[in-house]
Amino acid sequence: MKIDAVKWGGVLLIILALMAGSAWAAWEWQANAYGQQLAAKEATHQTALTDLANASAALVLAEQGKRFALEQWLAASEQANYRVLNDERTKQARLRDRLATADLRLSVQLDATAAPGCDGMQAPTGTGGVVHGARRAQLDPAHAQRIIGIIGDGDQGLIALQACQAYAKEVSDKK
């Protein structure tokens, strides 16, 4: 019986070794299959992340392009507005100089029903005048200077308003 026990013990040992080997082989196969699945999922995830990063970079570049175009437009617009404003200031300065040197006189047209003989009125213009027969009164040069200054301020305000309106329109059109 001892031989049978040793014989069955050896068989049992072989069976246990085969079971352990097959368990190890199954474990390795399963680990390999799961590893391949994880690698595939990781590759898919990495591809999705790369696509998102590329889309984000494209969006950033597009926004930077829009910003650059807007900055270019603003610079050109600012230069044009500055040029217009500077030209207007130059015209106002020339007009003030002409008023100061009496090269130019400002006058106002009086109501045709006003009483004749008022102080400061000119006689009606002759046939060579610009305004035929209208009564006009010349303004004092100091008052004329103030009026020209007010007109200049108004012109500058209108130019600034036009620049602001153009900017607001451009910005609202870009969105």
ZAVEX-28859 format. One record per residue: x, y, z of N, C-alpha, C in turn; residue number from 1; residue in one letter. Coordinates in Angstrom, 2 decimals. Layout:
% ZAVEX-28859
{{X, Y, Z}, {X, Y, Z}, {X, Y, Z}, NUM, A}
...
//
This chain:
% ZAVEX-28859
{{0.78, -1.18, 0.00}, {0.00, 0.00, 0.00}, {0.84, 1.27, 0.00}, 1, M}
{{1.99, 1.10, 0.51}, {2.85, 2.26, 0.52}, {3.23, 2.65, -0.90}, 2, K}
{{3.38, 1.71, -1.72}, {3.74, 2.02, -3.09}, {2.55, 2.70, -3.78}, 3, I}
{{1.36, 2.22, -3.49}, {0.17, 2.85, -4.07}, {0.04, 4.29, -3.58}, 4, D}
{{0.33, 4.50, -2.32}, {0.22, 5.85, -1.77}, {1.27, 6.76, -2.39}, 5, A}
{{2.45, 6.24, -2.59}, {3.50, 7.03, -3.21}, {3.13, 7.28, -4.67}, 6, V}
{{2.59, 6.28, -5.32}, {2.18, 6.39, -6.72}, {1.08, 7.43, -6.84}, 7, K}
{{0.07, 7.32, -5.97}, {-1.03, 8.30, -6.01}, {-0.54, 9.66, -5.56}, 8, W}
{{0.39, 9.72, -4.71}, {0.95, 11.00, -4.28}, {1.69, 11.67, -5.43}, 9, G}
{{2.40, 10.90, -6.23}, {3.12, 11.45, -7.40}, {2.14, 11.93, -8.45}, 10, G}
{{1.07, 11.13, -8.65}, {0.04, 11.51, -9.62}, {-0.65, 12.80, -9.15}, 11, V}
{{-0.94, 12.80, -7.87}, {-1.59, 13.98, -7.31}, {-0.67, 15.20, -7.44}, 12, L}
{{0.59, 15.00, -7.23}, {1.55, 16.08, -7.38}, {1.63, 16.56, -8.82}, 13, L}
{{1.58, 15.66, -9.75}, {1.60, 16.01, -11.18}, {0.32, 16.76, -11.54}, 14, I}
{{-0.81, 16.26, -11.01}, {-2.10, 16.91, -11.29}, {-2.07, 18.33, -10.71}, 15, I}
{{-1.57, 18.48, -9.50}, {-1.48, 19.80, -8.90}, {-0.54, 20.72, -9.69}, 16, L}
{{0.55, 20.17, -10.18}, {1.50, 20.96, -10.98}, {0.84, 21.38, -12.29}, 17, A}
{{0.07, 20.46, -12.91}, {-0.63, 20.80, -14.16}, {-1.71, 21.86, -13.91}, 18, L}
{{-2.41, 21.70, -12.79}, {-3.44, 22.69, -12.46}, {-2.81, 24.07, -12.21}, 19, M}
{{-1.69, 24.07, -11.49}, {-1.01, 25.34, -11.23}, {-0.49, 25.94, -12.54}, 20, A}
{{0.03, 25.12, -13.42}, {0.54, 25.59, -14.71}, {-0.59, 26.14, -15.58}, 21, G}
{{-1.73, 25.40, -15.59}, {-2.85, 25.89, -16.41}, {-3.44, 27.16, -15.81}, 22, S}
{{-3.47, 27.27, -14.48}, {-3.95, 28.50, -13.85}, {-3.02, 29.66, -14.19}, 23, A}
{{-1.73, 29.39, -14.14}, {-0.77, 30.44, -14.50}, {-0.93, 30.84, -15.97}, 24, W}
{{-1.11, 29.87, -16.87}, {-1.28, 30.15, -18.30}, {-2.57, 30.95, -18.53}, 25, A}
{{-3.65, 30.57, -17.84}, {-4.91, 31.31, -17.97}, {-4.74, 32.74, -17.45}, 26, A}
{{-4.05, 32.86, -16.34}, {-3.80, 34.19, -15.77}, {-3.01, 35.06, -16.74}, 27, W}
{{-1.98, 34.53, -17.33}, {-1.17, 35.26, -18.30}, {-1.98, 35.63, -19.54}, 28, E}
{{-2.77, 34.71, -20.04}, {-3.58, 34.98, -21.23}, {-4.59, 36.08, -20.94}, 29, W}
{{-5.25, 35.98, -19.77}, {-6.24, 36.98, -19.39}, {-5.57, 38.35, -19.19}, 30, Q}
{{-4.39, 38.37, -18.55}, {-3.68, 39.62, -18.35}, {-3.29, 40.23, -19.70}, 31, A}
{{-2.88, 39.41, -20.62}, {-2.50, 39.88, -21.95}, {-3.72, 40.46, -22.68}, 32, N}
{{-4.86, 39.77, -22.60}, {-6.08, 40.25, -23.26}, {-6.53, 41.58, -22.64}, 33, A}
{{-6.54, 41.65, -21.31}, {-6.92, 42.90, -20.65}, {-5.92, 44.01, -20.96}, 34, Y}
{{-4.67, 43.68, -21.03}, {-3.64, 44.67, -21.36}, {-3.86, 45.24, -22.76}, 35, G}
{{-4.24, 44.38, -23.68}, {-4.51, 44.85, -25.04}, {-5.75, 45.75, -25.06}, 36, Q}
{{-6.77, 45.37, -24.29}, {-7.97, 46.21, -24.23}, {-7.65, 47.58, -23.61}, 37, Q}
{{-6.86, 47.57, -22.53}, {-6.48, 48.83, -21.90}, {-5.63, 49.69, -22.83}, 38, L}
{{-4.74, 49.04, -23.58}, {-3.90, 49.78, -24.52}, {-4.76, 50.41, -25.62}, 39, A}
{{-5.76, 49.66, -26.09}, {-6.66, 50.20, -27.13}, {-7.46, 51.38, -26.57}, 40, A}
{{-7.97, 51.24, -25.34}, {-8.72, 52.34, -24.73}, {-7.82, 53.55, -24.51}, 41, K}
{{-6.60, 53.32, -24.08}, {-5.64, 54.40, -23.86}, {-5.33, 55.11, -25.18}, 42, E}
{{-5.16, 54.35, -26.25}, {-4.89, 54.95, -27.57}, {-6.09, 55.78, -28.03}, 43, A}
{{-7.30, 55.27, -27.82}, {-8.51, 56.01, -28.18}, {-8.62, 57.29, -27.36}, 44, T}
{{-8.35, 57.17, -26.07}, {-8.40, 58.33, -25.18}, {-7.36, 59.37, -25.59}, 45, H}
{{-6.16, 58.93, -25.91}, {-5.09, 59.84, -26.32}, {-5.45, 60.53, -27.63}, 46, Q}
{{-6.06, 59.80, -28.55}, {-6.50, 60.38, -29.82}, {-7.56, 61.45, -29.57}, 47, T}
{{-8.50, 61.16, -28.68}, {-9.54, 62.15, -28.36}, {-8.92, 63.39, -27.74}, 48, A}
{{-7.96, 63.21, -26.82}, {-7.29, 64.35, -26.21}, {-6.51, 65.17, -27.25}, 49, L}
{{-5.86, 64.50, -28.16}, {-5.12, 65.19, -29.22}, {-6.07, 65.99, -30.11}, 50, T}
{{-7.21, 65.37, -30.46}, {-8.20, 66.08, -31.28}, {-8.74, 67.31, -30.56}, 51, D}
{{-9.00, 67.19, -29.25}, {-9.47, 68.33, -28.47}, {-8.41, 69.44, -28.42}, 52, L}
{{-7.17, 69.04, -28.22}, {-6.09, 70.02, -28.17}, {-5.93, 70.72, -29.51}, 53, A}
{{-6.04, 69.97, -30.60}, {-5.94, 70.57, -31.94}, {-7.10, 71.53, -32.20}, 54, N}
{{-8.31, 71.13, -31.80}, {-9.47, 72.01, -31.99}, {-9.32, 73.28, -31.15}, 55, A}
{{-8.84, 73.12, -29.94}, {-8.63, 74.28, -29.06}, {-7.57, 75.21, -29.64}, 56, S}
{{-6.50, 74.65, -30.15}, {-5.44, 75.46, -30.76}, {-5.96, 76.19, -32.00}, 57, A}
{{-6.78, 75.52, -32.80}, {-7.36, 76.16, -33.98}, {-8.27, 77.31, -33.57}, 58, A}
{{-9.06, 77.11, -32.52}, {-9.94, 78.15, -32.03}, {-9.14, 79.36, -31.51}, 59, L}
{{-8.07, 79.08, -30.79}, {-7.22, 80.16, -30.28}, {-6.59, 80.93, -31.44}, 60, V}
{{-6.12, 80.21, -32.47}, {-5.53, 80.89, -33.62}, {-6.56, 81.73, -34.36}, 61, L}
{{-7.78, 81.22, -34.48}, {-8.84, 81.98, -35.15}, {-9.15, 83.25, -34.36}, 62, A}
{{-9.24, 83.14, -33.04}, {-9.52, 84.31, -32.20}, {-8.36, 85.31, -32.25}, 63, E}
{{-7.14, 84.80, -32.29}, {-5.99, 85.69, -32.40}, {-6.01, 86.41, -33.74}, 64, Q}
{{-6.40, 85.71, -34.80}, {-6.52, 86.34, -36.11}, {-7.56, 87.44, -36.11}, 65, G}
{{-8.71, 87.17, -35.46}, {-9.76, 88.19, -35.36}, {-9.25, 89.40, -34.58}, 66, K}
{{-8.56, 89.11, -33.48}, {-8.04, 90.21, -32.65}, {-7.02, 91.03, -33.42}, 67, R}
{{-6.14, 90.36, -34.16}, {-5.13, 91.07, -34.94}, {-5.80, 91.93, -36.01}, 68, F}
{{-6.82, 91.38, -36.68}, {-7.53, 92.15, -37.70}, {-8.21, 93.36, -37.08}, 69, A}
{{-8.82, 93.17, -35.92}, {-9.47, 94.29, -35.23}, {-8.46, 95.35, -34.80}, 70, L}
{{-7.30, 94.91, -34.31}, {-6.26, 95.85, -33.91}, {-5.75, 96.63, -35.12}, 71, E}
{{-5.60, 95.94, -36.26}, {-5.17, 96.62, -37.48}, {-6.21, 97.65, -37.92}, 72, Q}
{{-7.48, 97.25, -37.86}, {-8.54, 98.17, -38.25}, {-8.57, 99.36, -37.31}, 73, W}
{{-8.42, 99.10, -36.01}, {-8.42, 100.20, -35.04}, {-7.26, 101.16, -35.28}, 74, L}
{{-6.10, 100.63, -35.59}, {-4.93, 101.48, -35.84}, {-5.18, 102.35, -37.08}, 75, A}
{{-5.70, 101.73, -38.15}, {-5.98, 102.49, -39.37}, {-7.08, 103.52, -39.12}, 76, A}
{{-8.10, 103.12, -38.37}, {-9.19, 104.03, -38.06}, {-8.71, 105.18, -37.20}, 77, S}
{{-7.86, 104.88, -36.25}, {-7.33, 105.93, -35.37}, {-6.49, 106.92, -36.17}, 78, E}
{{-5.68, 106.40, -37.10}, {-4.88, 107.29, -37.93}, {-5.77, 108.17, -38.80}, 79, Q}
{{-6.81, 107.57, -39.39}, {-7.71, 108.35, -40.24}, {-8.44, 109.41, -39.41}, 80, A}
{{-8.92, 109.03, -38.23}, {-9.62, 110.00, -37.38}, {-8.68, 111.09, -36.90}, 81, N}
{{-7.44, 110.74, -36.59}, {-6.47, 111.74, -36.17}, {-6.20, 112.72, -37.31}, 82, Y}
{{-6.07, 112.18, -38.53}, {-5.83, 113.02, -39.69}, {-6.99, 114.00, -39.91}, 83, R}
{{-8.22, 113.48, -39.83}, {-9.40, 114.34, -40.00}, {-9.44, 115.40, -38.90}, 84, V}
{{-9.19, 114.99, -37.67}, {-9.21, 115.92, -36.54}, {-8.12, 116.98, -36.69}, 85, L}
{{-6.94, 116.56, -37.10}, {-5.83, 117.49, -37.29}, {-6.14, 118.46, -38.42}, 86, N}
{{-6.71, 117.96, -39.53}, {-7.08, 118.84, -40.63}, {-8.12, 119.87, -40.17}, 87, D}
{{-9.08, 119.42, -39.38}, {-10.11, 120.32, -38.88}, {-9.51, 121.38, -37.96}, 88, E}
{{-8.58, 120.99, -37.11}, {-7.91, 121.96, -36.24}, {-7.12, 122.97, -37.06}, 89, R}
{{-6.48, 122.49, -38.11}, {-5.72, 123.39, -38.97}, {-6.65, 124.39, -39.65}, 90, T}
{{-7.80, 123.92, -40.14}, {-8.77, 124.83, -40.76}, {-9.28, 125.86, -39.76}, 91, K}
{{-9.53, 125.39, -38.53}, {-10.02, 126.32, -37.50}, {-8.96, 127.36, -37.17}, 92, Q}
{{-7.70, 126.94, -37.09}, {-6.61, 127.89, -36.79}, {-6.48, 128.91, -37.91}, 93, A}
{{-6.58, 128.47, -39.16}, {-6.51, 129.41, -40.29}, {-7.67, 130.40, -40.24}, 94, R}
{{-8.85, 129.88, -39.93}, {-10.02, 130.74, -39.85}, {-9.86, 131.77, -38.73}, 95, L}
{{-9.34, 131.33, -37.57}, {-9.10, 132.28, -36.47}, {-8.06, 133.32, -36.88}, 96, R}
{{-7.02, 132.88, -37.60}, {-5.99, 133.83, -38.05}, {-6.57, 134.85, -39.03}, 97, D}
{{-7.40, 134.38, -39.92}, {-8.02, 135.30, -40.89}, {-8.95, 136.29, -40.18}, 98, R}
{{-9.63, 135.82, -39.15}, {-10.48, 136.74, -38.38}, {-9.65, 137.75, -37.60}, 99, L}
{{-8.52, 137.29, -37.07}, {-7.67, 138.17, -36.27}, {-7.02, 139.24, -37.13}, 100, A}
{{-6.69, 138.92, -38.36}, {-6.04, 139.89, -39.24}, {-7.04, 140.72, -40.03}, 101, T}
{{-8.29, 140.55, -39.76}, {-9.38, 141.27, -40.44}, {-9.43, 140.92, -41.91}, 102, A}
{{-8.82, 139.83, -42.31}, {-8.91, 139.35, -43.68}, {-10.31, 138.81, -43.94}, 103, D}
{{-10.96, 138.41, -42.87}, {-12.29, 137.83, -42.97}, {-13.14, 138.43, -41.86}, 104, L}
{{-14.35, 138.75, -42.17}, {-15.28, 139.28, -41.19}, {-16.50, 138.38, -41.14}, 105, R}
{{-16.97, 138.13, -39.95}, {-18.21, 137.39, -39.80}, {-19.34, 138.38, -39.68}, 106, L}
{{-20.42, 138.05, -40.33}, {-21.61, 138.90, -40.23}, {-22.81, 137.99, -40.11}, 107, S}
{{-23.88, 138.57, -39.64}, {-25.12, 137.83, -39.50}, {-26.19, 138.52, -40.33}, 108, V}
{{-27.07, 137.71, -40.87}, {-28.16, 138.27, -41.65}, {-29.25, 138.68, -40.68}, 109, Q}
{{-29.74, 139.89, -40.86}, {-30.77, 140.41, -39.98}, {-32.14, 140.11, -40.56}, 110, L}
{{-33.11, 140.13, -39.69}, {-34.49, 139.93, -40.10}, {-34.90, 141.05, -41.05}, 111, D}
{{-35.54, 140.69, -42.13}, {-35.92, 141.68, -43.14}, {-36.95, 142.67, -42.60}, 112, A}
{{-37.64, 142.30, -41.53}, {-38.66, 143.19, -40.97}, {-38.11, 144.09, -39.88}, 113, T}
{{-36.79, 144.00, -39.62}, {-36.19, 144.84, -38.57}, {-36.25, 146.30, -38.99}, 114, A}
{{-36.28, 147.15, -38.00}, {-36.37, 148.59, -38.26}, {-35.08, 149.08, -38.89}, 115, A}
{{-35.15, 149.93, -39.92}, {-33.94, 150.44, -40.56}, {-33.23, 151.45, -39.66}, 116, P}
{{-31.95, 151.60, -39.89}, {-31.18, 152.58, -39.16}, {-30.64, 152.12, -37.83}, 117, G}
{{-30.61, 150.82, -37.57}, {-30.04, 150.33, -36.31}, {-28.54, 150.49, -36.35}, 118, C}
{{-27.93, 150.69, -35.21}, {-26.48, 150.82, -35.13}, {-25.82, 149.51, -35.49}, 119, D}
{{-24.67, 149.56, -36.15}, {-23.89, 148.37, -36.47}, {-24.36, 147.67, -37.73}, 120, G}
{{-25.35, 148.25, -38.43}, {-25.83, 147.59, -39.64}, {-25.13, 148.18, -40.85}, 121, M}
{{-24.93, 147.33, -41.82}, {-24.39, 147.79, -43.09}, {-25.55, 148.14, -44.01}, 122, Q}
{{-25.26, 148.91, -44.97}, {-26.26, 149.19, -45.99}, {-26.46, 147.94, -46.81}, 123, A}
{{-27.61, 147.80, -47.41}, {-27.84, 146.62, -48.23}, {-26.77, 146.49, -49.30}, 124, P}
{{-26.41, 145.24, -49.60}, {-25.36, 145.01, -50.59}, {-25.89, 145.35, -51.97}, 125, T}
{{-24.97, 145.71, -52.79}, {-25.34, 146.06, -54.16}, {-25.50, 144.82, -55.02}, 126, G}
{{-25.53, 145.04, -56.31}, {-25.74, 143.91, -57.22}, {-24.55, 142.98, -57.24}, 127, T}
{{-23.40, 143.43, -56.80}, {-22.22, 142.56, -56.79}, {-22.09, 141.75, -55.51}, 128, G}
{{-22.99, 141.91, -54.53}, {-22.88, 141.21, -53.25}, {-23.34, 139.77, -53.35}, 129, G}
{{-22.95, 139.01, -52.36}, {-23.32, 137.60, -52.33}, {-24.79, 137.45, -51.94}, 130, V}
{{-25.21, 138.13, -50.91}, {-26.59, 138.05, -50.47}, {-27.27, 139.32, -50.97}, 131, V}
{{-28.13, 139.20, -51.95}, {-28.72, 140.35, -52.61}, {-29.77, 141.02, -51.73}, 132, H}
{{-29.47, 142.21, -51.32}, {-30.43, 143.03, -50.63}, {-30.69, 142.66, -49.18}, 133, G}
{{-30.05, 141.68, -48.63}, {-30.32, 141.31, -47.24}, {-29.52, 142.21, -46.31}, 134, A}
{{-30.11, 142.53, -45.21}, {-29.42, 143.37, -44.23}, {-28.50, 142.48, -43.40}, 135, R}
{{-27.29, 142.95, -43.18}, {-26.30, 142.18, -42.45}, {-25.64, 143.07, -41.41}, 136, R}
{{-25.22, 142.48, -40.33}, {-24.48, 143.20, -39.29}, {-23.18, 142.45, -39.03}, 137, A}
{{-22.06, 143.19, -38.97}, {-20.77, 142.56, -38.72}, {-20.62, 142.30, -37.23}, 138, Q}
{{-20.00, 141.17, -36.95}, {-19.76, 140.81, -35.55}, {-18.42, 141.37, -35.11}, 139, L}
{{-18.34, 141.64, -33.84}, {-17.09, 142.07, -33.23}, {-16.09, 140.92, -33.40}, 140, D}
{{-14.81, 141.21, -33.75}, {-13.83, 140.14, -33.95}, {-13.67, 139.22, -32.74}, 141, P}
{{-13.78, 139.74, -31.53}, {-13.66, 138.88, -30.33}, {-14.82, 137.90, -30.27}, 142, A}
{{-16.03, 138.38, -30.59}, {-17.19, 137.47, -30.61}, {-17.04, 136.43, -31.73}, 143, H}
{{-16.52, 136.89, -32.85}, {-16.31, 135.98, -33.97}, {-15.31, 134.89, -33.58}, 144, A}
{{-14.26, 135.27, -32.87}, {-13.26, 134.28, -32.41}, {-13.92, 133.24, -31.50}, 145, Q}
{{-14.76, 133.71, -30.57}, {-15.44, 132.77, -29.66}, {-16.37, 131.85, -30.43}, 146, R}
{{-17.08, 132.39, -31.41}, {-17.98, 131.56, -32.22}, {-17.19, 130.50, -32.99}, 147, I}
{{-16.08, 130.90, -33.56}, {-15.24, 129.95, -34.29}, {-14.71, 128.88, -33.33}, 148, I}
{{-14.34, 129.28, -32.11}, {-13.88, 128.31, -31.11}, {-14.97, 127.31, -30.77}, 149, G}
{{-16.19, 127.80, -30.60}, {-17.32, 126.91, -30.29}, {-17.58, 125.96, -31.47}, 150, I}
{{-17.53, 126.50, -32.67}, {-17.73, 125.66, -33.86}, {-16.63, 124.61, -33.95}, 151, I}
{{-15.39, 125.03, -33.64}, {-14.28, 124.06, -33.67}, {-14.47, 122.95, -32.66}, 152, G}
{{-14.90, 123.33, -31.44}, {-15.16, 122.30, -30.42}, {-16.27, 121.36, -30.88}, 153, D}
{{-17.30, 121.94, -31.49}, {-18.40, 121.11, -31.99}, {-17.95, 120.18, -33.09}, 154, G}
{{-17.11, 120.70, -34.01}, {-16.59, 119.85, -35.09}, {-15.75, 118.72, -34.53}, 155, D}
{{-14.91, 119.02, -33.53}, {-14.08, 117.98, -32.92}, {-14.96, 116.94, -32.22}, 156, Q}
{{-16.02, 117.42, -31.57}, {-16.95, 116.48, -30.93}, {-17.63, 115.59, -31.94}, 157, G}
{{-18.03, 116.14, -33.07}, {-18.67, 115.34, -34.12}, {-17.69, 114.32, -34.71}, 158, L}
{{-16.45, 114.73, -34.89}, {-15.45, 113.80, -35.41}, {-15.23, 112.67, -34.41}, 159, I}
{{-15.13, 112.99, -33.13}, {-14.96, 111.96, -32.10}, {-16.18, 111.05, -32.05}, 160, A}
{{-17.37, 111.62, -32.19}, {-18.60, 110.81, -32.19}, {-18.62, 109.86, -33.38}, 161, L}
{{-18.23, 110.34, -34.55}, {-18.18, 109.47, -35.72}, {-17.18, 108.33, -35.52}, 162, Q}
{{-16.04, 108.64, -34.90}, {-15.04, 107.61, -34.63}, {-15.60, 106.57, -33.66}, 163, A}
{{-16.29, 107.02, -32.62}, {-16.88, 106.09, -31.65}, {-17.96, 105.23, -32.30}, 164, C}
{{-18.78, 105.84, -33.14}, {-19.82, 105.08, -33.83}, {-19.22, 104.05, -34.76}, 165, Q}
{{-18.17, 104.42, -35.48}, {-17.51, 103.47, -36.38}, {-16.91, 102.33, -35.59}, 166, A}
{{-16.30, 102.64, -34.43}, {-15.71, 101.59, -33.59}, {-16.80, 100.65, -33.07}, 167, Y}
{{-17.89, 101.22, -32.57}, {-18.97, 100.38, -32.03}, {-19.56, 99.50, -33.12}, 168, A}
{{-19.72, 100.05, -34.31}, {-20.27, 99.27, -35.42}, {-19.32, 98.14, -35.79}, 169, K}
{{-18.03, 98.45, -35.87}, {-17.05, 97.42, -36.25}, {-16.98, 96.31, -35.22}, 170, E}
{{-16.96, 96.69, -33.94}, {-16.88, 95.69, -32.88}, {-18.13, 94.82, -32.87}, 171, V}
{{-19.31, 95.44, -33.05}, {-20.55, 94.65, -33.02}, {-20.66, 93.77, -34.27}, 172, S}
{{-20.09, 94.19, -35.41}, {-20.11, 93.36, -36.62}, {-19.14, 92.19, -36.50}, 173, D}
{{-18.07, 92.34, -35.74}, {-17.07, 91.27, -35.59}, {-17.59, 90.13, -34.73}, 174, K}
{{-18.56, 90.38, -33.86}, {-19.05, 89.34, -32.97}, {-20.02, 88.51, -33.66}, 175, K}
//
